[in-house]
Amino acid sequence: MLSRTSFSVSRTRARLFLSSSTAPLPACARFPRFHPHSLATTTQPSSAMSTFKQEPHKLLVIPGPIEVTDEVLYANAHPSMSHVSADFIPVFGDCIRMLRELLFTQDAQPFLIAGSGTLGWDQVAANLVEPGENALVLNSGYFGDSFSDCLRTYGAKVDEIVAPFGDAVSLSELEAALKQKKYKVVTFTHVDTSTGVLSDAKGIAATVKKVSPDTLVIADCVCSVASEEIRFDDWGLDVVLTASQKGLGTPPGLSILVASQKAIKVFETRASPVTSYYGSWKKWLPIMKAYESGTPAYFATPPVNLIYAFNTALKQITKQSPSIEERFRLHRETSARLKHAVEELGLKQLPVKSSVAANGMTACYFPDGLTAADIIPPLLKKDIVIAAGLHKDYKLKYFRIGHMGISAIDSTRRDVDKVIAALKESLAEAQAGKNALSQTARTRVVDRSMPAARL
Amino acid sequence: MLSRTSFSVSRTRARLFLSSSTAPLPACARFPRFHPHSLATTTQPSSAMSTFKQEPHKLLVIPGPIEVTDEVLYANAHPSMSHVSADFIPVFGDCIRMLRELLFTQDAQPFLIAGSGTLGWDQVAANLVEPGENALVLNSGYFGDSFSDCLRTYGAKVDEIVAPFGDAVSLSELEAALKQKKYKVVTFTHVDTSTGVLSDAKGIAATVKKVSPDTLVIADCVCSVASEEIRFDDWGLDVVLTASQKGLGTPPGLSILVASQKAIKVFETRASPVTSYYGSWKKWLPIMKAYESGTPAYFATPPVNLIYAFNTALKQITKQSPSIEERFRLHRETSARLKHAVEELGLKQLPVKSSVAANGMTACYFPDGLTAADIIPPLLKKDIVIAAGLHKDYKLKYFRIGHMGISAIDSTRRDVDKVIAALKESLAEAQAGKNALSQTARTRVVDRSMPAARL
């Protein structure tokens, strides 16, 4: 019987990555990088793996789901496995260990649960905030609104500091709010996928620690894990919640949350019962500990295939080139290149300044006179899928491009070059079309026989 | 650009199925079976699809996850797609439509949410039962305990009728309970995966309708959809909740729930707010309606790849041979064959009578003197994966075999034959080992130099 391989890269890809790995040793070297042979699954690609190629498809450059590797997709097609089998348990356990490594934490507690990123909010609201307790939401877009909504659903008293559109909440506003009221948690969206606004995670955590050290710092990192720098222990974060389908380069369907031991203590000493069943850490904590220690346990069936896929993605991120630090640098460089290009095309970005602009996505206003219909379908015809706006008040005014994971780090794919070229072409076509139309409109003043509807 | 195919079967498999499809037209003919060409995705297998084979692996015959087809796994390896794209929306919409067809319902409302089956309990408890309302749980095993626990978490006042181990709750007990108190919901586990006990879904629904017609009938069908007969409209069910990894033959990670319009009305007219965020139908109902009508909508990113896989599985179930009715018959026949074989081997089943024994799984006590260690690892060595016990009080006393999906309906796989042969062999080996041991033990009375630990 062949044992199946979920850890492998094509030799070409591996070589390409290795060629960019000559950078100095990363600062994270104090966190030992696992030796590949300590991992549970074999590292020899099977012959089937080396031939698996995903089908030709349109280039997906929305801010999640993102393009993923053939290896990850092949792992998602793993034959059915028992969720409590000796073969599967260490695959799950390795995900927990590699996730810690990626977030630079020694002892924080990961939770891997079938669900979307949204389920992370429920976990925070139901496990860490008791009904009637105060929560402060730093709102930099659509996902701040939603996190508030979720916290209120579970009984929290929520205050919000709402940043101006395209900006992040300032640290001085946060500091002032913390001085006025005691909060059980402060939440922020590291990258708000609706606006592409990046919050200063390190600064927020430092401010909370300084003014209100008991308050838990909750980072919604759905659109930032593995594309933006996150240093869980050094920065003093208490929760990082995310999902599989963005920087982590895995299909969607996995809610990923990492909680500090301080947060676990707060959960364990809460006075009232947890207000969710499926999202209850009382149920999940023993399961996560069991899987990590290599023993079977059951609460609900984990998404086994997706865990294989996630394991493969985490190995590519933490065990292969580029290093985690290099990965951050490559995301910054790719982002800078795309942002420079859109500026050259005359497009204005949503983030009001570069310090609050995400490195894994770019959000731009449509040029004057153009709408989504002028840009998005023409790009689609060129086999490039970008995203429309999402923020409730502005969604018709802008579009979003994702550049996370392999689209950002593997320059041989030329994903961002393709996007820039297609965008340039589509904008020129749209402008030319508008000019022709306005020419026709001027003609119409003379020739009134042309029905207006046809314009 | 090639369009990707998620609906295809190998020609050989299709022919084998078709050869058994000469049965008379099923009674469900009044529910029109969709014409394949009305479905969104193409029906031509691509060349890549026709060559994809899952890797050799141990035969998985636990009561879920189950063995799945190559086509389903290949769909799970679909390239990344936008969750709001024109390509993906009808794939999701078709899942909703085919699910109705499978459950024989005209207008019930499906919910497809990233999560495990457990999330279905949260949906019921948070959307249909208001805090302080009465719920009656018909408890036929481990999953009855858990459903009660979930209902209480969201504030329901729960009464339970606990069946004797290996039996289902009787309809007369249900009737008596309904006459004593008014319940918002009655819940039951159609097949309790921990015991293999089958409840009389039709009889339970009829009893509730007769005695307490306003009470909602909630069926936990995680281990019964597509393996046991379920007639949603005819029987008057209000909720069927299930998961992807059992009879539906899809990898785990999808919570699937179908609610009657009566249940939706109860939800819509509730007095208090819904007590979950991620599980809130207030959030999900507009999304499900949008996907079904072919328009994009967003609350949380759906598990796109798993939806492709589920779509493929549902097409195999509802559009190909065998028909849905034939599928039920084949599950009954396979089950009867395995149950007859284990009886011949002298094994006693957990269900106290055949009328309460599931058709998709079999639970047997270990023979006297043997334990899990005598049976499960030897079967594993023969590349067959069965499950240990799960019920809290009896889990060391029995084992479970799953026979759902392709293991039940595709006789060319010979899955159940392999299980029977391996079980017979393992039992004989274990008995021979015990006999040898007891012979050695008798010898030890004379030779006391042998250390006991080595036995």
Chai-1 contact restraints between the chains, C-beta under 6 A:
chainA,res_idxA,chainB,res_idxB,connection_type,confidence,min_distance_angstrom,max_distance_angstrom,comment,restraint_id
A,M1,B,D383,contact,1.0,0.0,6.0,A-B,restraint_1
A,L2,B,P56,contact,1.0,0.0,6.0,A-B,restraint_2
A,R4,B,E55,contact,1.0,0.0,6.0,A-B,restraint_3
A,A48,B,E55,contact,1.0,0.0,6.0,A-B,restraint_4
A,Q54,B,P79,contact,1.0,0.0,6.0,A-B,restraint_5
A,E55,B,R4,contact,1.0,0.0,6.0,A-B,restraint_6
A,E55,B,A48,contact,1.0,0.0,6.0,A-B,restraint_7
A,E55,B,P79,contact,1.0,0.0,6.0,A-B,restraint_8
A,P56,B,M1,contact,1.0,0.0,6.0,A-B,restraint_9
A,P56,B,L2,contact,1.0,0.0,6.0,A-B,restraint_10
A,H57,B,P79,contact,1.0,0.0,6.0,A-B,restraint_11
A,L60,B,S80,contact,1.0,0.0,6.0,A-B,restraint_12
A,I62,B,S82,contact,1.0,0.0,6.0,A-B,restraint_13
A,P65,B,S80,contact,1.0,0.0,6.0,A-B,restraint_14
A,E67,B,S80,contact,1.0,0.0,6.0,A-B,restraint_15
A,V68,B,S80,contact,1.0,0.0,6.0,A-B,restraint_16
A,L73,B,A77,contact,1.0,0.0,6.0,A-B,restraint_17
A,N76,B,N76,contact,1.0,0.0,6.0,A-B,restraint_18
A,N76,B,A77,contact,1.0,0.0,6.0,A-B,restraint_19
A,A77,B,L73,contact,1.0,0.0,6.0,A-B,restraint_20
A,A77,B,N76,contact,1.0,0.0,6.0,A-B,restraint_21
A,A77,B,A77,contact,1.0,0.0,6.0,A-B,restraint_22
A,P79,B,Q54,contact,1.0,0.0,6.0,A-B,restraint_23
A,P79,B,E55,contact,1.0,0.0,6.0,A-B,restraint_24
A,P79,B,H57,contact,1.0,0.0,6.0,A-B,restraint_25
A,S80,B,L60,contact,1.0,0.0,6.0,A-B,restraint_26
A,S80,B,P65,contact,1.0,0.0,6.0,A-B,restraint_27
A,S80,B,E67,contact,1.0,0.0,6.0,A-B,restraint_28
A,S80,B,V68,contact,1.0,0.0,6.0,A-B,restraint_29
A,S82,B,I62,contact,1.0,0.0,6.0,A-B,restraint_30
A,S82,B,V385,contact,1.0,0.0,6.0,A-B,restraint_31
A,A114,B,G115,contact,1.0,0.0,6.0,A-B,restraint_32
A,A114,B,S116,contact,1.0,0.0,6.0,A-B,restraint_33
A,A114,B,G253,contact,1.0,0.0,6.0,A-B,restraint_34
A,G115,B,A114,contact,1.0,0.0,6.0,A-B,restraint_35
A,G115,B,G115,contact,1.0,0.0,6.0,A-B,restraint_36
A,S116,B,A114,contact,1.0,0.0,6.0,A-B,restraint_37
A,S116,B,A300,contact,1.0,0.0,6.0,A-B,restraint_38
A,S116,B,T301,contact,1.0,0.0,6.0,A-B,restraint_39
A,T118,B,Y278,contact,1.0,0.0,6.0,A-B,restraint_40
A,T118,B,A300,contact,1.0,0.0,6.0,A-B,restraint_41
A,L119,B,Y278,contact,1.0,0.0,6.0,A-B,restraint_42
A,D122,B,Y277,contact,1.0,0.0,6.0,A-B,restraint_43
A,D122,B,Y278,contact,1.0,0.0,6.0,A-B,restraint_44
A,C150,B,Y277,contact,1.0,0.0,6.0,A-B,restraint_45
A,T153,B,Y277,contact,1.0,0.0,6.0,A-B,restraint_46
A,P251,B,N305,contact,1.0,0.0,6.0,A-B,restraint_47
A,P252,B,T301,contact,1.0,0.0,6.0,A-B,restraint_48
A,P252,B,P303,contact,1.0,0.0,6.0,A-B,restraint_49
A,P252,B,V304,contact,1.0,0.0,6.0,A-B,restraint_50
A,G253,B,A114,contact,1.0,0.0,6.0,A-B,restraint_51
A,G253,B,G253,contact,1.0,0.0,6.0,A-B,restraint_52
A,G253,B,P303,contact,1.0,0.0,6.0,A-B,restraint_53
A,G253,B,L306,contact,1.0,0.0,6.0,A-B,restraint_54
A,Y277,B,D122,contact,1.0,0.0,6.0,A-B,restraint_55
A,Y277,B,C150,contact,1.0,0.0,6.0,A-B,restraint_56
A,Y277,B,T153,contact,1.0,0.0,6.0,A-B,restraint_57
A,Y278,B,T118,contact,1.0,0.0,6.0,A-B,restraint_58
A,Y278,B,L119,contact,1.0,0.0,6.0,A-B,restraint_59
A,Y278,B,D122,contact,1.0,0.0,6.0,A-B,restraint_60
A,A300,B,S116,contact,1.0,0.0,6.0,A-B,restraint_61
A,A300,B,T118,contact,1.0,0.0,6.0,A-B,restraint_62
A,T301,B,S116,contact,1.0,0.0,6.0,A-B,restraint_63
A,T301,B,P252,contact,1.0,0.0,6.0,A-B,restraint_64
A,P303,B,P252,contact,1.0,0.0,6.0,A-B,restraint_65
A,P303,B,G253,contact,1.0,0.0,6.0,A-B,restraint_66
A,V304,B,P252,contact,1.0,0.0,6.0,A-B,restraint_67
A,N305,B,P251,contact,1.0,0.0,6.0,A-B,restraint_68
A,L306,B,G253,contact,1.0,0.0,6.0,A-B,restraint_69
A,D383,B,M1,contact,1.0,0.0,6.0,A-B,restraint_70
A,V385,B,S82,contact,1.0,0.0,6.0,A-B,restraint_71
